[in-house]
Amino acid sequence: MSDEQTQTPVGNVTPKPHAPNPWVRVLIGLLVFAVAGGGCLKLLTLYLASRPVDLRAHTAALTDVAEQILLNLQTPREKILRGGPQLQEDPKATWYACNFSVELAAGVPVQNVAEPFKREMAARSVSVAEAQPEPLKQQLTFSLLDHPFLSVYLFEKPLTDLTAACDQIADEVGVVLQTQGIPAEAVRRSPSEKKQDDTSVWSFTRIEAPLPPATKPEELEKMIRNALTVPDIYLTPQLGMQGTTVLSVAHAGKPCVELSLLSEEAPPVDDEMSMMKWPSLHENGEDNNLPMPPLEELPLDSNGLDVMDLGRKLTGIKYPGGAMPRVAIIVDDGGYSGPIASKVLALNPSLTIAILPYTPAAQDTARKAAELGFQVMLHVPMEPAKMPGMLTTKMSRDEIQLKTHEELAEIPEAVGVNNHIGSVFTEDQASVTAFLEGIKDLPLFFIDSRTTAKSKAYETAKRLGIPTAMRDVFLDNEPDSNYIIGQFNHLMAVAKERGSAIGICHFRATTLPVLTQMLPQLERNGIDLVHVSELLKKPAGKPK
């Protein structure tokens, strides 16, 4: 083939079509995918919106929260009757619905529980509707996303009014005293005090009178018993201070009259004992020549502390199931002789006895208590106790430790230490550290009586590796039998809630009868009374 045959004329060439840019193809593909994906997403959204929302876990959790709020408002667990849960469903959601029937303690108004309850639930984005079907009842309905999941019926229990009957008893006691020839001017009757607990309201009256000549206390007790016309009466005679006989009269279980009878043959006040001087330990000490106060005049380290009682703060604390709740009770201010000390040492030896140093019978009480099986502690006075043996924030480190060791030497049976008073001393970090460093190498434990909310003693003891614990409930910070019973019941409630609790009471005439009455209640409530050492926070090892 010639060159002329193989060459194509230029005028006859047909141009090829222009190929599109490959990025344009990619962009077109992505656009198609996005449109298809958006359509699918919209279809999925419409599908999910047509399905009911699952609120079961959320409503079940909110119901448990509601129960805990009621418990925090001091509602006994056994008074909350819980119904449900029942599965609920509508086109928009599925959820659980429950109902509570709550019987409030007598005298507690419904609103006192309903208002804080509503506030706590509202804080969790829950709406509430309320109705009051009757004067002492209220119904609260809680909803989540317009779905009612909890109905709560609050019932207020009216108080039983025993006031008139108690006043009548006081009048009848006064009549008996008149018939025995006691002059009216010799009888002192205090104005009636209003008392109230979870079930009743009543009046309490104190009466003081001389015991008629040639009349024995038990004879007058029998006369009063026969003269009282009010039913359900219980009389309890007790030995008071300095020859006084105290006759307590209770109606329906409520103490309503306390009659103090002073015998003309009562022994005079032991002036030598009441003015005895405490030993002088240091020439420059602040406790030199301080008079020894009688037992009943010792200040209670629990005065005024009920409002900050640590035992009342139970939020979030769960009772360890399967373990038997345990209670330890420390009886403070031991070391005085007399009927109160003898009766305390006749109680359950699982109690723990805390003995003040340099008291008249400190060593004898410690020895007897240890022999009987009680656990013995040293009850160290701390500023502002104003007592011999008191540790103060003005003392040097050496003075604090020397005085502590002297007091421990007086009571060798002591296996632990707690503070008497001490709100000033235990708030001072340097003083507390000096004291605890003085005992950290001894085989002792430390209990913080917690006489101030700002105490640094417990945390310092933990840091130093000392086995330690702190008081939960003061039992007798008010010298009233009914109040002490209430505090004892509260101690048992704390133990059941936490698994254990430590209570502190004192060698006192008003405390002893309640302690005698209430200790058997521990076993009946499934609670074990133990020495306080069994409830210690024991460190793994002491710091170097």
C-alpha positions in Angstrom: 0.0 0.0 0.0 1.3 3.4 -1.1 1.8 6.3 1.3 -1.0 8.1 -0.5 -3.4 5.3 0.3 -2.5 5.2 4.0 -3.0 8.9 4.7 -6.5 10.2 5.5 -7.4 13.5 4.1 -7.6 16.2 6.7 -10.9 17.5 5.6 -12.6 14.1 6.2 -11.6 13.7 10.0 -14.6 13.2 12.4 -13.7 14.5 16.0 -14.4 12.3 19.1 -16.9 13.5 21.7 -15.3 15.2 24.8 -15.2 12.8 28.0 -16.8 14.3 31.2 -14.5 15.2 34.2 -14.3 12.2 36.7 -15.0 14.5 39.8 -18.3 15.5 38.3 -19.3 11.8 38.3 -18.3 11.5 42.0 -20.3 14.6 43.0 -23.3 13.4 41.2 -23.0 10.0 43.0 -22.7 11.6 46.4 -25.8 13.7 45.7 -27.8 10.8 44.7 -26.7 8.9 47.9 -27.5 11.8 50.2 -31.0 12.2 48.8 -31.6 8.4 49.2 -30.1 8.4 52.7 -32.2 11.4 53.8 -35.3 9.7 52.6 -34.4 6.5 54.5 -33.6 8.5 57.7 -37.0 10.3 57.4 -38.7 7.0 57.0 -36.8 5.6 60.0 -37.7 8.7 62.1 -41.4 8.3 61.2 -41.2 4.6 62.1 -39.6 5.2 65.5 -42.0 8.0 66.3 -44.9 5.7 65.7 -43.5 3.2 68.2 -44.1 3.6 72.0 -41.2 5.0 74.1 -39.9 2.6 76.7 -40.0 4.4 80.1 -40.0 1.2 82.3 -36.5 1.6 83.7 -36.8 5.3 84.3 -40.2 5.1 86.1 -39.0 2.1 88.2 -35.9 4.1 89.3 -38.0 7.2 90.1 -40.3 5.1 92.2 -37.4 3.8 94.3 -36.2 7.4 94.6 -39.6 8.4 95.9 -39.5 5.8 98.6 -36.0 6.9 99.7 -37.3 10.5 99.9 -40.1 9.4 102.3 -37.6 7.5 104.4 -35.4 10.6 104.6 -38.4 12.5 105.8 -38.4 10.2 108.9 -41.2 8.0 107.6 -40.8 4.4 109.0 -40.2 1.9 106.3 -42.9 -0.4 107.7 -45.4 2.4 107.3 -44.9 2.6 103.5 -47.2 0.0 101.9 -46.1 -0.4 98.3 -48.4 -1.8 95.5 -47.3 -2.8 92.0 -45.5 -2.4 89.8 -48.0 -2.8 87.0 -47.0 -2.6 83.3 -48.8 0.3 81.6 -48.9 1.0 77.8 -50.4 3.4 75.4 -49.6 4.4 71.8 -46.8 6.7 73.0 -45.1 4.8 75.8 -44.7 1.8 78.1 -44.0 2.3 81.8 -44.4 0.9 85.3 -47.0 2.3 87.7 -47.0 1.8 91.5 -48.9 3.1 94.5 -47.8 3.9 98.0 -50.1 4.0 101.1 -48.2 5.9 103.8 -49.3 6.2 107.4 -47.7 9.2 109.0 -46.8 9.3 112.7 -49.5 10.7 114.9 -49.3 14.4 115.2 -47.3 14.8 111.9 -49.4 17.0 109.6 -49.8 15.7 106.0 -48.4 18.9 104.7 -45.2 18.5 106.6 -44.4 15.5 104.5 -46.2 16.3 101.3 -44.6 19.7 100.6 -40.9 18.6 100.8 -41.8 15.4 99.0 -43.3 17.3 96.1 -40.2 19.6 95.9 -37.8 16.7 95.8 -39.7 15.0 93.1 -40.2 18.2 91.0 -36.4 18.6 91.1 -36.3 15.4 89.0 -38.5 16.7 86.2 -41.5 15.0 87.5 -44.9 16.7 87.5 -47.4 16.3 90.3 -51.2 16.5 90.7 -52.7 16.5 94.2 -56.1 15.9 95.8 -57.3 16.0 99.4 -60.2 13.5 99.6 -60.5 13.9 103.4 -59.1 16.4 106.0 -56.3 14.1 107.2 -55.5 12.5 103.9 -53.8 13.6 100.7 -53.2 12.0 97.4 -50.3 12.9 95.2 -50.0 11.6 91.6 -46.6 11.8 89.9 -46.2 11.7 86.1 -43.3 11.5 83.7 -43.9 12.9 80.2 -47.6 13.0 81.0 -47.6 9.3 82.0 -48.7 8.8 85.7 -46.4 6.3 87.3 -46.8 6.7 91.1 -49.8 7.5 93.3 -49.0 8.2 96.9 -51.7 8.3 99.6 -50.6 10.1 102.8 -52.7 9.5 105.9 -52.3 11.6 109.0 -52.9 9.8 112.3 -54.6 11.9 115.0 -52.9 12.1 118.4 -54.6 10.7 121.5 -55.1 13.5 123.9 -54.3 12.3 127.5 -53.9 15.9 128.9 -57.1 15.9 130.9 -56.5 12.5 132.5 -52.9 13.5 133.4 -54.0 16.7 135.0 -56.6 14.8 137.0 -53.9 12.4 138.2 -51.8 15.4 139.4 -54.8 16.8 141.3 -55.6 13.4 142.9 -51.9 13.1 144.1 -52.2 16.5 145.6 -55.4 15.5 147.5 -53.6 12.5 149.0 -50.8 14.7 150.2 -53.4 17.0 151.9 -55.1 14.1 153.6 -51.8 13.2 155.2 -51.6 16.6 156.9 -48.9 18.1 154.7 -49.3 21.9 154.7 -50.2 23.3 151.3 -47.3 25.8 151.6 -44.8 22.8 151.9 -46.0 21.3 148.6 -44.3 22.7 145.5 -46.1 21.9 142.2 -44.6 23.0 138.9 -46.8 24.2 136.0 -47.8 21.4 133.8 -45.5 20.8 130.8 -47.0 19.7 127.4 -45.5 16.5 126.1 -46.0 14.8 122.8 -44.7 11.7 120.9 -45.8 9.8 117.8 -49.1 8.6 119.3 -50.2 11.0 122.1 -50.2 14.4 123.7 -50.2 14.7 127.5 -49.2 16.9 130.4 -46.3 16.3 132.9 -46.2 17.7 136.4 -43.5 17.8 139.0 -44.5 17.8 142.7 -42.1 18.1 145.7 -43.3 17.5 149.2 -41.9 16.4 152.6 -42.7 12.8 153.5 -45.1 12.9 156.5 -43.6 11.9 159.8 -43.9 8.2 160.6 -45.0 7.4 157.0 -42.9 5.2 154.9 -42.6 5.9 151.2 -44.1 2.6 150.2 -47.1 3.4 152.5 -47.7 6.7 150.7 -47.3 4.9 147.4 -50.1 2.5 148.3 -52.3 5.4 149.3 -51.8 7.2 146.0 -52.3 4.0 144.1 -55.7 3.4 145.8 -56.8 7.0 145.4 -56.2 7.3 141.7 -59.4 6.9 139.7 -57.9 7.2 136.2 -57.4 3.7 134.6 -54.2 2.3 133.1 -51.9 3.7 135.8 -48.3 2.5 136.5 -46.4 3.7 139.6 -42.6 3.4 139.8 -40.7 4.3 143.0 -37.0 5.3 142.7 -34.3 6.3 145.0 -33.3 9.9 144.3 -30.5 12.2 145.5 -29.8 12.8 149.2 -32.5 10.6 150.7 -35.2 11.6 148.3 -37.8 9.1 147.1 -39.1 9.7 143.6 -42.5 8.3 142.7 -43.2 8.3 139.0 -46.8 8.0 137.8 -47.5 7.0 134.2 -50.9 6.8 132.4 -51.2 4.8 129.2 -47.4 4.4 129.3 -46.8 8.2 129.4 -45.1 9.7 132.5 -47.4 12.3 133.8 -46.5 13.0 137.5 -43.1 12.9 139.3 -43.5 13.2 143.0 -40.3 13.8 145.0 -40.6 13.0 148.8 -37.9 14.2 151.1 -37.7 12.3 154.4 -37.0 14.3 157.6 -34.7 11.5 158.5 -32.7 11.8 155.3 -29.0 12.0 155.9 -27.5 15.5 155.6 -25.4 16.4 152.6 -21.9 15.1 152.9 -20.1 18.4 153.0 -16.8 16.8 153.2 -17.4 14.9 150.0 -19.0 17.8 148.1 -16.1 20.1 148.9 -13.4 17.5 148.3 -10.6 18.9 146.2 -9.3 17.2 143.1 -5.7 16.2 143.1 -3.3 18.9 141.8 -1.4 17.4 138.9 0.7 20.3 137.7 1.9 23.4 139.5 0.8 25.6 136.6 -2.3 23.6 135.6 -5.7 25.2 135.4 -7.3 22.4 137.3 -5.7 23.0 140.7 -8.0 22.9 143.7 -11.2 22.6 141.6 -14.1 21.3 143.7 -15.5 17.9 142.7 -19.1 18.3 141.6 -21.7 15.8 142.5 -22.6 13.3 139.8 -26.0 14.9 139.0 -24.3 18.3 138.6 -21.8 17.1 136.0 -22.6 18.9 132.7 -23.7 16.5 130.0 -21.5 16.5 127.0 -24.6 16.0 124.9 -26.4 19.2 125.9 -27.9 21.0 122.9 -26.5 18.5 120.3 -29.7 16.8 119.2 -30.1 19.2 116.2 -26.7 18.0 114.8 -27.0 14.4 115.8 -25.1 12.4 113.2 -27.3 9.4 113.7 -30.1 11.2 112.0 -28.3 11.5 108.7 -29.2 8.2 107.1 -29.4 9.3 103.4 -27.9 6.8 101.1 -26.8 4.4 103.8 -27.9 0.9 103.2 -28.2 -1.9 105.8 -26.0 -4.8 104.8 -28.4 -7.6 104.3 -27.7 -10.9 106.0 -25.8 -9.5 108.9 -27.4 -9.0 112.4 -27.5 -5.3 113.3 -25.3 -4.4 116.2 -25.5 -1.7 118.9 -22.8 -0.5 121.3 -23.8 1.7 124.2 -21.2 3.7 126.2 -22.3 4.8 129.7 -20.2 7.9 130.4 -19.3 9.6 133.7 -18.5 6.5 135.7 -16.4 6.8 138.9 -19.0 7.8 141.5 -20.2 5.4 144.2 -23.8 5.0 145.1 -27.0 3.3 144.0 -26.9 4.5 140.4 -23.4 3.0 139.9 -24.5 -0.3 141.6 -27.5 -0.6 139.3 -25.6 0.2 136.2 -23.1 -2.6 137.1 -26.0 -5.0 137.5 -27.0 -4.5 133.8 -25.9 -6.4 130.7 -22.1 -6.5 130.8 -22.0 -6.0 127.0 -22.3 -2.3 127.8 -19.1 -0.2 127.7 -18.3 1.9 130.8 -16.4 5.2 130.5 -14.8 6.4 133.7 -13.8 9.9 134.6 -10.3 10.2 136.1 -9.9 11.2 139.8 -13.5 10.6 140.7 -14.1 9.1 144.2 -14.7 5.6 143.0 -12.8 5.6 139.7 -10.5 2.7 140.4 -13.1 0.6 142.3 -15.6 1.1 139.5 -13.1 0.2 136.8 -12.0 -3.0 138.7 -15.6 -4.2 139.4 -16.7 -3.4 135.8 -13.8 -5.3 134.3 -14.4 -8.3 136.6 -18.1 -8.4 135.6 -17.2 -8.4 131.9 -17.9 -4.8 131.0 -15.5 -3.0 128.6 -13.8 -0.1 130.4 -12.7 3.2 128.9 -11.0 6.3 130.2 -13.4 9.3 129.8 -10.9 12.2 129.4 -12.2 15.7 130.2 -11.4 18.2 127.5 -11.8 21.9 127.2 -14.3 23.5 128.1 -15.1 20.8 130.7 -13.7 22.9 133.6 -12.8 19.8 135.6 -9.7 18.3 137.1 -7.8 16.2 134.5 -9.1 18.5 131.8 -6.9 18.8 128.6 -6.8 22.4 127.3 -5.6 24.0 124.1 -3.2 26.2 126.1 -1.2 23.1 127.2 2.0 22.1 125.4 2.3 18.9 123.5 4.3 17.4 126.4 1.8 18.5 129.0 -1.1 17.0 127.1 0.6 13.7 126.7 1.9 13.6 130.4 -1.6 14.3 131.8 -3.2 11.7 129.5 -0.6 9.0 130.6 -1.2 9.9 134.3 -5.0 9.4 133.9 -4.5 6.1 132.0 -2.2 4.9 134.9 -5.1 5.5 137.3 -7.4 3.2 135.3 -5.2 0.3 134.0 -8.4 -1.6 133.0 -9.1 1.0 130.3 -8.8 -0.5 126.7 -10.0 2.7 125.0 -10.5 6.4 125.4 -13.3 8.9 124.6 -13.7 12.6 125.3 -15.8 14.2 128.0 -17.2 17.6 126.7 -14.3 18.8 124.5 -16.0 20.9 121.9 -13.1 23.5 122.1 -10.3 20.9 122.4 -11.5 18.6 119.6 -11.8 21.4 117.1 -8.2 22.4 117.6 -6.1 20.4 115.2 -2.7 20.8 117.1 -4.2 19.8 120.4 -6.0 16.8 119.0 -3.0 15.6 117.2 -0.8 16.0 120.3 -3.3 14.0 122.4 -3.8 11.2 119.8 -0.1 10.9 119.0 0.4 10.3 122.8 -1.8 7.1 122.6 -1.2 5.9 119.1 1.5 3.4 120.2 -0.6 2.1 123.1 -3.0 -0.9 122.8 -6.0 1.5 122.9 -8.8 2.6 120.7 -10.4 6.0 120.5 -14.1 7.0 120.3 -15.0 10.5 119.3 -17.9 11.5 121.4 -18.6 14.1 118.7 -19.7 16.9 121.0 -19.2 19.3 118.1 -19.9 19.0 114.4 -16.4 20.5 113.8 -14.5 17.8 115.7 -11.3 16.8 114.1 -10.6 13.9 116.4 -12.1 11.0 114.4 -10.4 11.9 111.1 -7.1 12.5 112.9 -7.3 9.1 114.7 -7.9 7.4 111.3 -4.9 9.2 109.8 -2.7 8.2 112.7 -3.8 4.5 112.3 -5.6 4.4 115.6 -8.7 2.0 115.7 -11.5 4.5 116.0 -15.2 5.2 115.7 -17.6 8.1 116.6 -20.8 8.4 118.4 -24.1 8.2 116.4 -26.8 9.0 118.9 -26.9 10.7 122.3 -29.6 9.0 124.3 -30.1 11.4 127.3 -29.2 14.9 126.2 -32.6 15.8 127.7 -33.3 14.5 131.2 -36.8 13.2 130.3 -37.7 9.5 130.4 -40.0 9.7 127.4 -37.4 11.6 125.4 -34.7 9.0 126.3 -37.0 6.2 125.2 -37.4 8.0 121.8 -33.7 8.3 121.4 -33.2 4.6 122.2 -35.7 3.7 119.5 -33.9 6.0 117.2 -30.6 4.3 118.0 -32.2 0.9 117.0 -33.5 2.5 113.8 -30.0 3.7 112.9 -28.5 0.2 113.6 -31.1 -1.4 111.3 -30.5 1.2 108.6 -26.7 1.1 108.8 -26.0 -2.3 110.3 -24.5 -0.8 113.5 -24.7 2.2 115.7 -23.0 3.7 118.8 -25.0 5.4 121.5 -23.8 7.4 124.5 -25.7 7.9 127.8 -24.7 8.7 131.3 -24.8 7.5 134.9 -28.0 9.5 135.7 -31.1 8.8 137.8 -33.4 9.5 134.8 -31.3 7.4 132.4 -31.0 4.2 134.5 -34.7 3.2 134.5 -35.0 3.7 130.8 -31.8 1.7 130.1 -33.1 -1.1 132.3 -36.4 -1.1 130.4 -35.0 -0.7 126.9 -32.0 -3.0 126.8 -34.2 -6.1 126.4 -35.8 -4.4 123.4 -32.6 -4.9 121.5 -32.9 -8.6 121.3 -36.6 -8.4 120.6 -35.8 -6.2 117.6 -33.1 -8.6 116.3 -30.2 -6.3 117.4 -27.1 -7.6 119.1 -25.6 -5.5 122.0 -21.8 -5.5 121.7 -18.8 -3.8 123.3 -17.8 -0.7 121.4 -14.5 -2.2 120.3 -16.4 -4.5 118.0 -17.6 -1.5 115.9 -14.2 0.1 115.3 -12.8 1.2 112.0 -9.6 -0.7 112.1 -6.8 0.6 109.9 -4.7 -1.8 107.8 -1.6 -0.5 109.4 -0.2 2.5 111.3 1.6 5.2 109.5 5.3 5.4 110.0 
